[in-house]
């Protein structure tokens, strides 16, 4: 661990000690960020204890119930990304693909009537640390969650609306899932497309053996997480890291590695399994589009398709 205290009581934990830090139960609540507003304070990442466990269980169940909607969309999106990658346009196509797939999962536009472009603008404002246009979308989202039972809502929004979680937590969690899901998935897939463009071997291998997609998905996830994308935690009680005392309130920045792509411990990403499955489906779909499938397929230089 290469942790050191600063005037702001912030520690940096290197990747080698990161997993142990994330598993420490005294390092839990994610610190508030400058973009946090009243609509984004009580979401699944910023809560602890019984409230966190309850909301996390709701989110996990909702993701499990609605994941098939995303995977079906990913199968159709694969050829689009494959064509874009062949033409050098993958980086410009990824954000739109992610937005559509995530909206299928969450059901935001159908529930709120807010256009997808406005949801994207919200996420991009967070990414640029700019003033958030949350008032309109939060109001629309709150209204959608308050609809009477006979007014059905699809996706994760529907599951949140049916849950016993307080309305503030429902709104904040829906906003958080959109922002974090859009930004993180866009970053990952953009980096993955760049890697596959320069080194297409995984797609050739997957075309010949689709069952290898899971291994290649894990490889891409491990190798394309931005080094600067640290996980933030706060010490909620006095504890120690590597034998060194850490006082309550200290902010911990944990650098990621292959074992902590989705975090670890109580705040491990609840969408980890879905993201892995999404990556596998996209890889198989792209590989089939570019190289055919099965033992008779060959590499991009030509041959049997």
C-alpha positions as CSV (number, residue, x, y, z in Angstrom):
1,X,0.0,0.0,0.0
2,X,1.3,3.4,-0.9
3,X,-1.1,5.4,1.2
4,X,-0.2,8.8,2.6
5,X,-2.2,11.4,4.5
6,X,-2.7,14.9,3.1
7,X,-4.3,18.1,4.4
8,X,-7.6,16.8,3.3
9,X,-7.1,13.4,5.0
10,X,-7.1,11.6,1.7
11,X,-5.2,8.3,1.3
12,X,-4.2,6.7,-2.0
13,X,-4.2,2.9,-1.9
14,X,-2.4,1.1,-4.7
15,X,-3.9,-1.7,-6.7
16,X,-1.9,-4.3,-4.8
17,X,-3.7,-3.5,-1.6
18,X,-6.9,-2.3,-3.1
19,X,-9.0,-5.5,-2.7
20,X,-8.1,-5.7,1.0
21,X,-9.1,-2.1,1.5
22,X,-12.5,-2.6,-0.3
23,X,-13.2,-5.6,1.8
24,X,-12.6,-3.7,5.0
25,X,-16.1,-3.1,6.5
26,X,-15.0,0.2,8.0
27,X,-14.5,1.6,4.6
28,X,-17.9,1.9,3.2
29,X,-19.9,5.0,2.2
30,X,-18.8,6.6,-1.0
31,X,-17.9,10.3,-0.5
32,X,-20.2,12.9,-1.9
33,X,-18.9,14.5,-5.1
34,X,-19.2,18.0,-6.3
35,X,-22.1,17.1,-8.7
36,X,-24.2,15.6,-5.9
37,X,-27.5,17.4,-5.6
38,X,-30.5,16.8,-3.4
39,X,-31.8,14.4,-6.1
40,X,-28.6,12.3,-6.0
41,X,-27.7,11.9,-2.3
42,X,-29.4,8.8,-1.1
43,X,-28.7,6.2,-3.8
44,X,-27.5,2.7,-3.6
45,X,-23.8,3.6,-3.5
46,X,-24.0,6.4,-0.9
47,X,-26.0,4.4,1.7
48,X,-24.8,1.9,4.3
49,X,-26.1,-0.6,6.7
50,X,-29.7,-1.9,6.5
51,X,-30.8,0.8,4.1
52,X,-28.0,-0.1,1.7
53,X,-28.7,-3.8,1.9
54,X,-32.4,-3.3,1.2
55,X,-31.9,-1.0,-1.7
56,X,-29.1,-3.1,-3.2
57,X,-31.3,-6.2,-3.1
58,X,-34.0,-4.2,-4.9
59,X,-31.6,-3.2,-7.6
60,X,-30.1,-6.6,-8.0
61,X,-33.5,-8.2,-8.4
62,X,-34.5,-5.5,-10.9
63,X,-31.4,-6.0,-13.0
64,X,-31.9,-9.8,-13.0
65,X,-35.6,-9.4,-14.1
66,X,-34.8,-6.9,-16.9
67,X,-31.3,-8.0,-18.1
68,X,-32.7,-10.1,-20.9
69,X,-34.0,-6.9,-22.5
70,X,-30.4,-5.5,-22.7
71,X,-28.9,-8.7,-24.0
72,X,-31.4,-9.0,-26.8
73,X,-30.6,-5.5,-27.8
74,X,-26.9,-6.2,-27.6
75,X,-27.2,-9.1,-30.1
76,X,-28.6,-6.6,-32.6
77,X,-26.1,-3.9,-31.8
78,X,-23.1,-6.1,-32.4
79,X,-23.1,-5.9,-36.2
80,X,-23.5,-2.1,-36.0
81,X,-20.4,-1.8,-33.8
82,X,-18.6,-4.3,-36.1
83,X,-19.3,-2.2,-39.2
84,X,-18.3,1.0,-37.3
85,X,-15.0,-0.6,-36.1
86,X,-14.2,-1.7,-39.7
87,X,-14.7,1.9,-40.9
88,X,-12.9,3.5,-37.9
89,X,-16.1,4.9,-36.5
90,X,-16.5,2.8,-33.4
91,X,-15.7,5.6,-30.9
92,X,-18.5,7.7,-32.3
93,X,-21.0,4.9,-32.3
94,X,-20.5,3.5,-28.8
95,X,-22.3,6.3,-26.8
96,X,-25.5,5.9,-28.9
97,X,-25.5,2.2,-28.5
98,X,-24.9,2.4,-24.8
99,X,-27.7,4.9,-24.3
100,X,-30.2,2.8,-26.2
101,X,-29.3,-0.4,-24.4
102,X,-29.3,1.2,-20.9
103,X,-32.7,2.8,-21.6
104,X,-34.0,-0.7,-22.5
105,X,-32.8,-1.8,-19.1
106,X,-34.0,1.1,-17.0
107,X,-37.1,2.2,-18.9
108,X,-36.4,5.9,-18.4
109,X,-37.8,7.5,-21.5
110,X,-40.9,5.4,-21.6
111,X,-41.7,6.2,-17.9
112,X,-40.8,9.9,-17.9
113,X,-41.4,11.2,-21.4
114,X,-38.0,12.9,-21.2
115,X,-36.1,12.4,-24.5
116,X,-33.0,10.1,-24.5
117,X,-30.9,13.1,-25.6
118,X,-31.7,14.9,-22.3
119,X,-30.6,11.9,-20.3
120,X,-27.4,11.7,-22.2
121,X,-26.8,15.5,-21.6
122,X,-27.3,14.8,-17.8
123,X,-24.6,12.1,-17.8
124,X,-22.2,14.2,-19.8
125,X,-22.7,17.2,-17.4
126,X,-21.7,14.9,-14.6
127,X,-18.7,13.7,-16.5
128,X,-17.6,17.3,-17.2
129,X,-18.3,18.4,-13.6
130,X,-20.8,21.0,-14.9
131,X,-24.0,22.3,-13.5
132,X,-26.6,19.5,-13.6
133,X,-29.8,19.9,-15.5
134,X,-31.4,17.6,-12.9
135,X,-34.5,19.6,-12.0
136,X,-36.6,18.7,-15.1
137,X,-35.5,15.0,-15.2
138,X,-35.8,14.5,-11.5
139,X,-39.3,16.0,-11.5
140,X,-40.3,13.8,-14.4
141,X,-38.8,10.8,-12.8
142,X,-40.5,11.5,-9.5
143,X,-43.8,11.8,-11.3
144,X,-43.3,8.5,-13.1
145,X,-42.5,6.7,-9.9
146,X,-45.7,8.1,-8.3
147,X,-48.0,6.8,-11.0
148,X,-50.9,4.7,-9.9
149,X,-50.4,0.9,-10.1
150,X,-52.7,0.6,-13.1
151,X,-50.2,2.8,-15.1
152,X,-47.5,0.2,-15.8
153,X,-43.8,1.0,-15.9
154,X,-41.2,-1.2,-17.5
155,X,-37.6,-1.9,-16.7
156,X,-35.8,-1.1,-13.5
157,X,-38.0,2.0,-13.0
158,X,-41.0,-0.3,-12.6
159,X,-39.2,-2.4,-10.0
160,X,-38.1,0.6,-8.0
161,X,-41.7,2.0,-8.1
162,X,-43.0,-1.2,-6.7
163,X,-40.4,-1.4,-4.0
164,X,-40.8,-0.2,-0.4
165,X,-37.8,2.2,-0.7
166,X,-38.5,5.8,0.1
167,X,-39.3,7.9,-2.9
168,X,-36.1,10.0,-2.5
169,X,-34.0,6.8,-2.7
170,X,-35.9,5.5,-5.7
171,X,-35.3,8.8,-7.6
172,X,-31.6,9.0,-6.6
173,X,-30.9,5.4,-7.4
174,X,-32.6,5.6,-10.8
175,X,-30.5,8.7,-11.6
176,X,-27.3,7.1,-10.3
177,X,-27.9,3.9,-12.3
178,X,-28.3,6.0,-15.5
179,X,-25.3,8.3,-14.9
180,X,-22.9,5.6,-13.7
181,X,-24.1,3.0,-16.2
182,X,-23.9,5.3,-19.2
183,X,-20.5,6.8,-18.3
184,X,-18.7,3.6,-17.2
185,X,-20.1,1.4,-20.0
186,X,-19.3,4.1,-22.6
187,X,-15.7,4.4,-21.4
188,X,-15.2,0.6,-21.3
189,X,-16.7,-0.1,-24.7
190,X,-14.9,2.8,-26.3
191,X,-11.6,1.5,-25.0
192,X,-12.5,-2.1,-25.9
193,X,-13.3,-1.1,-29.5
194,X,-10.0,0.7,-29.8
195,X,-8.2,-2.4,-28.5
196,X,-10.1,-4.8,-30.8
197,X,-9.4,-2.5,-33.8
198,X,-5.6,-2.7,-33.2
199,X,-5.6,-6.4,-32.0
200,X,-8.6,-8.3,-33.6
201,X,-7.4,-11.7,-32.5
202,X,-10.1,-12.1,-29.8
203,X,-12.9,-11.7,-32.5
204,X,-11.2,-14.2,-34.8
205,X,-10.9,-16.7,-31.9
206,X,-14.5,-16.1,-30.8
207,X,-15.8,-16.6,-34.3
208,X,-14.1,-20.0,-34.3
209,X,-15.2,-20.8,-30.8
210,X,-18.1,-18.7,-29.3
211,X,-17.7,-20.4,-25.9
212,X,-14.4,-18.5,-25.5
213,X,-16.2,-15.2,-25.4
214,X,-16.5,-15.2,-21.6
215,X,-12.7,-15.5,-21.2
216,X,-12.1,-12.7,-23.7
217,X,-14.7,-10.5,-22.0
218,X,-13.0,-10.8,-18.7
219,X,-9.7,-10.0,-20.4
220,X,-11.1,-6.9,-22.0
221,X,-12.7,-5.7,-18.8
222,X,-9.4,-6.2,-16.8
223,X,-7.3,-4.4,-19.4
224,X,-9.5,-1.4,-20.3
225,X,-10.3,0.1,-16.9
226,X,-8.8,3.5,-16.9
227,X,-6.0,3.8,-14.4
228,X,-7.2,7.1,-13.2
229,X,-10.7,5.7,-12.5
230,X,-10.2,5.1,-8.8
231,X,-12.8,3.8,-6.4
232,X,-13.7,6.2,-3.6
233,X,-14.5,5.2,0.0
234,X,-14.8,6.9,3.3
235,X,-13.7,5.4,6.7
236,X,-16.9,5.3,8.7
237,X,-15.0,4.3,11.8
238,X,-11.3,4.3,12.9
239,X,-9.5,1.3,11.3
240,X,-6.2,0.4,9.8
241,X,-4.8,-0.4,6.4
242,X,-1.7,-2.4,6.2
243,X,-1.0,-1.9,9.8
244,X,-1.3,1.9,9.6
245,X,-4.1,3.7,11.4
246,X,-6.8,5.4,9.4
247,X,-9.2,7.8,11.2
248,X,-12.9,8.0,10.6
249,X,-13.8,10.5,7.9
250,X,-10.6,9.8,5.9
251,X,-11.3,9.6,2.1
252,X,-9.7,6.5,0.5
253,X,-8.9,6.4,-3.2
254,X,-8.4,2.8,-4.3
255,X,-6.7,2.2,-7.6
256,X,-8.3,-0.6,-9.6
257,X,-6.7,-3.7,-11.0
258,X,-8.0,-6.9,-12.7
259,X,-9.5,-8.2,-9.4
260,X,-11.3,-5.0,-8.6
261,X,-12.8,-3.9,-11.9
262,X,-16.2,-3.9,-10.3
263,X,-15.0,-3.1,-6.8
264,X,-15.3,-5.5,-3.9
265,X,-17.0,-5.8,-0.6
266,X,-20.4,-4.5,0.3
267,X,-20.4,-1.9,-2.5
268,X,-19.3,-4.3,-5.2
269,X,-21.1,-3.2,-8.4
270,X,-24.5,-4.9,-8.5
271,X,-24.5,-4.9,-12.4
272,X,-21.2,-6.7,-12.7
273,X,-22.7,-10.0,-13.9
274,X,-24.9,-8.1,-16.4
275,X,-22.0,-6.1,-17.8
276,X,-20.0,-9.3,-18.3
277,X,-22.9,-11.0,-20.1
278,X,-23.4,-7.8,-22.2
279,X,-19.8,-7.9,-23.2
280,X,-20.0,-11.6,-24.2
281,X,-23.1,-11.1,-26.3
282,X,-21.5,-8.1,-28.1
283,X,-18.3,-10.0,-28.7
284,X,-20.1,-13.0,-30.2
285,X,-22.3,-10.8,-32.3
286,X,-19.4,-8.7,-33.6
287,X,-17.3,-11.7,-34.3
288,X,-20.0,-13.5,-36.2
289,X,-20.7,-10.3,-38.2
290,X,-17.0,-9.9,-39.1
291,X,-15.8,-13.4,-39.5
292,X,-18.7,-15.8,-39.6
293,X,-18.9,-18.5,-36.9
294,X,-17.8,-22.0,-36.2
295,X,-14.8,-24.0,-37.2
296,X,-15.1,-23.0,-40.9
297,X,-14.7,-19.3,-40.2
298,X,-11.3,-17.7,-40.8
299,X,-9.6,-14.4,-40.0
300,X,-10.2,-11.0,-41.6
301,X,-7.8,-11.7,-44.4
302,X,-10.5,-13.6,-46.2
303,X,-11.5,-17.3,-46.7
304,X,-14.5,-19.3,-45.6
305,X,-17.3,-17.3,-43.9
